[in-house]
Amino acid sequence: MIFGDKSLFAVEVGECEWHSGSSGPYIQFRYWVGDTPVGDWGDRISFVASAGYASVIIGAEFDRRRSPFPDELPDVVFRDAYDAFFSYDYTTDGGVVPYLRDRHHLDDIGMGAVHDKYGLILVVTSSGKERVIAKDLRKEVIVADISVPLGFVESVLSEYVEWGKSRWLPAKE
């Protein structure tokens, strides 16, 4: 199942399997960013956990729009939105950096199928677009960098979450 547009930004879900005692299925998961597959199709991730991370990113849309990133080279934007989180010193630094992950790190949604090998961020640019940058962390190389209209990525993520909820999570009464 593909959500979105593979030539721009999409989420792909493949086979689903159930584990004894699990609260939901384990799914094949990968992103498509500008026709580039991002993720390990051989891995399986928990849909329930993935949907939770997606909901956090969706919920941070307003915060992303309030703090746009300059239209700079992808390496610079990636460093400021991704690397800055991991180099943050909680004992001495201020309170802004911890929110970088909740606002910008798409790789968390793909869990081990993505973040074991790739870093993937979503930012809003000062020119008013959403920008997705994917980096192969093993090679330290940017593999995809696309811009889409505001709200596009959130709409893809929302479609993914709602699809899974309607299939696997019981309706609340």
Secondary structure, 3 states (H helix, E strand, C coil): CEEEECCCEEEEEEEEECCCCCCCCEEEEEEEECCEEECCCCCCEEHHHHHHHHHHHHHCHHHHHHCCECCCCHHHHHHHHHHHHHCCCCCCCCCCCCHHHHHHECHHHHCHHHHCCEEEEEEEECCCEEEEEEEECCCCEEEEEEEEECCHHHHHHHHHHHHHHHHHCCCCC
